[in-house]
Amino acid sequence: MKLRFWGVRGSIPTPGHSTIRYGGDTTCLEIQAGEALIILDAGSGIRRLGLDLLSRGTSQPITGHIFITHTHWDHIQGFPFFTPAFIKGNRFFVHGSHTDDKYLHQIFAGQMASEYFPIPIDFMASDLKFIGLSEGEVKIGEAIVTCIRVNHPGIALGYRIEYRGKVIVFTGDHEPYQFFHDDMDELVEANGTRDENKLADILDRKLADFAKDADVLIFDTAYTKDGYKDGKKGWGHSYPEYAVKIANLARAKSLVLTHHDPTDTDECVDAKVAHTCRYIQENEIDLNCSAAKVGRVIDLS
């Protein structure tokens, strides 16, 4: 199984000299699991992924499964520029965080409405199928993709991809359970407590169980811990110390920091990685740590 990052930025694309090393495109990851093409999110990075897919020289139509963590703009804004979707014979299954297939299609079609975009979704000549997801698993060849509800405004999912004994987990956008985005009554009913500290502990452990023994855990760390506490609580994103906590509970082998804040320069990301590595060492945790970077490849074969 091979993972490649095409977009690692959060909120808005940030091209420019200050983000050139880590990249400015918003979220998009490519996973090749045998013959299966799995794409996580359709941020602006999916545009270059599409061009790369077409340059690979295969004469066969492209079939791919696109798993959307949630439909906030920075996770779907690249889809109208995904060239393979305009080519007849190609086939794409778009799995998303809404259980209603038609509603998921409406969201994607909506951002290509004439008020916002010159070309309607109907011009995409590939075979497009929109599939709403709830928690559960999808089998794609030998790969198994499982999803879990995460803590972010609206409906958001994290994904676990298993293939031949290797595991990649992507949280998507996720905030520590210091702020609850889901309906509290539903959380209480599902978890048996209204005590917020106990509830947070239960939900943290559920996320860690979901990420259990991951070879690679890709985690939203948009903020620093101080930045989160200083006005960003409730915005739906996390910080490195919390990511390390979940990675340690999950016994993950490697932690990859992603969803870099649009204000973060390359030097800011460098500093965040260095800080996280020191934190891991000081707490005597057995965990590798690095940052997601456009073009970076992780080969688990």
Residue, then its C-alpha position, 0 to 999 in steps of 0.5 A: m500500500k502506497l500513500r501520497f499527499w497531494g494537499v495538506r493545507g487547511s481552510i484555503p489554498t495558500p500558494g506562495h514562497s512561504t509555503i513552498r516546501y510543505g505546499g499550499d493545496t488543500t486536503c487530498l491524499e492518494i492511496q494505492a492498495g493493489e489495483a484499488l485507487i482510493i482518494l481521501d478528500a477533494g480539496s484543491g490538491i485533487r486537481r494535480l492528482g487528476l493530471d498525474l493520473l492521466s500522465r501515467g500512460t495507462s490505456q485502461p479507464i480510471t476507476g477510483h473511490i473518493f472518500i470525503t471526510h466532510t463537505h466543507w469547502d476546503h475538502i471538495q473545492g478541487f472536484p470541479f477541476f478533477t480532469p479524469a471526471f470529465i472523461k467518458g469511460n472513467r468511473f468514480f464512486v464518491h463516498g461522503s459523510h451524508t447518509d442520503d445519496k441524493y443530498l451528497h450529489q446535490i452538494f457537489a452539483g451545487q458548487m458547480a451551479s452557474e452562480y459559482f462555476p461556468i460548467p455544470i456537473d452534468f458535463m462530467a462525462s465519467d460514470l459518477k456515483f455518489i454514496g452516502l456513508s454512516e459508520g461502517e466499512v466498504k470493501i474495495g478489492e482487498a482493501i477495507v475502508t472503515c469510517i468513524r464519526v469525528n468531532h467537527p462542525g456538521i457531519a464529519l468522518g475519519y477513515r481507516i484503510e487496511y490492506r494486507g496487514k498494513v493500516i493507514v488512518f486519517t482523522g480528517d478535521h477533528e477537535p479534542y472533546q473539550f468542545f462537543h460538536d454533536d448533539m449532547d443528548e445523543l452523545v449521552e444516550a450513546n455513551g451513558t454519561r453526562d459528565e463531560n470529562k468522562l464523556a471525553d475520555i470515552l470518545d478519545r478511547k473510541l477514536a484510539d481504538f479506531a486507530k489501533d496499531a496504525d502504521v500511519l496515523i494522519f492527524d489534524t493539528a492545525y493549531t498549537k496548544d496555546g493557539y487552540k486555547d487562545g480563541k480557537k476552541g470550538w473551531g473544529h481542529s486540534y493540536p499536536e499534544y492531543a494527536v500524540k495522546i491518541a496516537n499513544l493510546a492507539r499504539a500507532k507507529s507513526l504520526v503525521l501532522t496535517h491540515h496546516d493552518p493557512t497562516d503557517t509558513d514552512e518555518c512554522v510547520d518545522a517548529k511544530v514538528a520539532h516541538t512535537c518530537r521533543y514532547i514525544q521524547e520527554n514523555e518517553i513515547d515510542l512514536n515517529c513524528s513528521a509533517a504531511k508535505v505535498g508530493r511526499v510518498i509513504d510506501l508500506s509495501 
